Amino acid sequence: MNFWEYLGSRHQQLLADAYQHASAVFQCMVVATVLGVLIGVAAYRSEWAGNLATTATSTVLTIPALAMIGLLVPVVGLGVAPTVTALTLYGLLPVVRNAIVGLRGVDPALVDAARGIGMSAPARLLRVELPLAWPPILTGIRVATQMLMGIAAIAAYASGPGLGNEIFRGIASLGSKNALNQVLAGTLGIIVLALLFDAVYVLIGRLTIPRGIRV
């Protein structure tokens, strides 16, 4: 059976795995984005706090994904829980770092002008600082999403959802006639999903970032 015949015979399962993979990454990125921006907002005004936040989240990336999931399984069990926990932790660094960089890069004169017209600190943050910091934050989200697409495949080790199951089944049956097809289908599926997500982020950027800021 060649690759195209394999895709035709397994397309329903592959689509289901792709949906689960995309859903897991999307949901984890939503949580990582909210947490990352909140951490960035809390830390960007202090050099010490900013360095601590960046160092703490970057330390997570030094832990191999397989080891991370293996450590989480005894705590939260198999399946979705270790997948969601690991992906959320891995997705924090790019968002936190870019949120801090973006907020620190806002022109102080604009913040002073907002203060001068009577804006409160929360209003300045929501209406001036965060909108101006949005381009680097969105870049961090894009980087984190691409990273999580690949890491999510490791979730199959802990009976997690997604295209990693196809890859692991192929690796486990190396030498069989469909082993290479399984690995290739799972890998290409992840690449396609990563490209689709990135295209959506590009569209979001065009819709939400004023042309003057993009330039």
C-alpha positions in Angstrom: 0.0 0.0 0.0 1.5 3.3 -1.0 1.2 6.5 1.0 -1.8 7.9 -0.9 -3.7 4.6 -0.6 -3.0 4.7 3.1 -4.4 8.2 3.5 -7.5 7.1 1.6 -8.1 4.1 3.8 -7.4 6.0 7.1 -8.6 9.5 6.3 -11.4 9.5 9.0 -9.0 8.4 11.8 -6.4 10.9 10.6 -8.9 13.8 10.5 -10.1 12.9 14.0 -6.5 12.8 15.3 -5.8 16.1 13.5 -8.8 17.7 15.1 -7.8 16.5 18.6 -4.2 17.7 18.0 -5.4 21.2 16.9 -7.9 21.4 19.7 -5.3 20.5 22.4 -2.8 23.1 21.1 -5.5 25.8 20.7 -6.9 25.3 24.2 -3.4 25.2 25.8 -2.4 28.3 23.9 -5.4 30.2 25.1 -4.5 29.3 28.7 -0.8 30.0 28.2 -1.6 33.4 26.5 -3.8 34.5 29.4 -1.3 33.4 32.0 1.7 34.7 30.1 0.2 38.2 29.6 -0.8 38.4 33.3 2.7 37.4 34.3 4.1 39.9 31.9 1.9 42.7 33.2 2.9 41.9 36.8 6.6 41.7 36.1 7.4 44.3 33.3 7.8 47.3 35.6 10.6 45.7 37.7 13.9 44.5 36.2 14.2 41.9 39.0 10.6 40.6 38.5 11.0 40.5 34.7 14.2 38.5 34.9 12.7 36.1 37.5 9.6 35.5 35.2 11.7 34.9 32.1 14.1 32.6 34.0 11.4 30.6 35.6 9.5 30.0 32.4 12.7 29.3 30.4 13.7 26.7 32.9 10.6 24.7 31.9 12.1 24.4 28.3 15.2 22.7 29.7 13.1 19.7 30.7 12.7 17.2 27.8 9.1 16.9 26.7 9.1 13.1 27.3 10.5 13.5 30.8 8.0 16.3 31.6 5.0 14.1 30.6 6.6 11.1 32.4 6.8 13.2 35.6 3.3 14.4 35.3 1.6 11.0 34.8 2.0 9.9 38.4 0.5 13.2 39.5 -2.4 13.8 37.1 -2.7 10.4 35.4 -2.8 9.4 31.7 -4.6 11.1 28.9 -5.6 14.7 28.5 -4.4 16.0 31.8 -0.6 15.6 31.4 -0.9 16.8 27.8 -2.7 20.0 28.7 -0.4 20.7 31.7 2.8 20.1 29.8 1.8 22.1 26.7 0.6 25.1 28.8 3.9 25.2 30.7 5.9 25.0 27.5 3.9 27.7 25.9 4.5 30.3 28.6 8.1 31.5 27.8 7.5 33.1 24.4 4.4 34.8 25.6 5.8 36.0 28.9 9.1 37.3 27.3 7.3 39.1 24.5 4.7 40.6 26.8 7.5 42.0 28.9 9.5 43.3 25.9 6.3 44.8 24.3 5.1 46.6 27.5 8.6 47.9 28.2 8.8 49.2 24.7 5.8 51.4 24.9 6.7 55.1 24.5 6.6 56.6 28.0 5.4 59.9 26.5 2.2 58.2 25.4 1.7 56.8 28.9 2.3 60.2 30.4 -0.2 61.8 28.0 -2.8 59.2 29.0 -2.1 60.0 32.7 -2.4 63.7 31.9 -5.9 63.3 30.6 -7.0 61.5 33.7 -6.8 57.9 32.8 -6.4 55.5 35.7 -3.6 52.9 35.8 -5.9 50.0 34.7 -7.3 52.2 31.9 -3.8 53.1 30.7 -2.8 49.5 30.7 -5.9 48.3 28.8 -6.3 51.2 26.4 -2.7 52.3 25.7 0.0 49.9 26.8 -1.5 46.5 25.9 -2.7 47.6 22.5 0.8 49.0 21.7 2.4 45.9 23.0 0.1 43.6 21.1 2.4 43.1 18.0 5.3 41.5 20.0 2.8 39.6 22.1 1.2 38.1 19.0 4.7 37.2 17.7 5.2 35.3 21.0 1.9 33.5 20.6 2.9 32.4 17.0 6.3 31.1 18.2 4.7 29.2 21.1 2.1 27.7 18.9 4.6 26.4 16.4 6.6 24.9 19.2 3.6 23.2 20.8 2.6 21.6 17.6 5.6 19.4 17.7 5.7 18.9 21.4 2.0 17.8 21.4 3.0 14.7 19.4 4.9 13.4 22.5 1.5 13.4 24.3 0.8 10.0 22.7 3.4 8.6 25.2 0.8 9.2 27.9 -2.2 8.2 25.9 -2.8 11.8 25.0 -4.8 13.0 21.9 -3.5 13.9 18.5 -1.4 12.9 15.6 1.4 11.7 17.8 -0.6 8.4 18.2 -0.1 7.8 14.5 3.6 8.5 14.7 4.1 6.3 17.8 2.1 3.4 16.2 4.4 3.6 13.2 7.6 3.7 15.3 6.3 0.7 17.4 5.7 -1.3 14.2 8.9 -0.5 12.3 9.4 -3.1 9.6 5.8 -3.6 8.9 4.4 -2.4 5.5 2.6 0.6 6.8 5.0 1.8 9.5 6.6 4.5 7.3 3.1 5.6 6.1 2.0 6.1 9.7 5.0 8.1 10.7 4.8 10.2 7.5 1.1 10.8 7.8 1.4 12.0 11.4 4.4 14.2 10.7 2.9 15.8 7.6 -0.4 16.3 9.4 1.4 18.3 12.2 3.2 20.4 9.6 0.0 21.2 7.8 -1.7 22.2 11.1 1.3 24.4 12.0 1.1 26.2 8.7 -2.7 26.7 9.0 -2.4 28.1 12.5 0.3 30.5 11.4 -1.8 31.7 8.5 -4.6 32.4 10.9 -2.2 34.4 13.1 -1.1 36.4 10.1 -4.7 37.3 9.4 -5.3 38.2 13.0 -2.3 40.5 12.9 -3.6 42.2 9.8 -7.0 42.7 11.4 -5.8 43.9 14.8 -2.6 45.7 14.3 -2.9 49.2 12.7 -0.9 49.7 9.5 1.3 52.4 11.2 2.3 50.0 14.0 3.0 47.2 11.5 5.3 49.5 9.5 
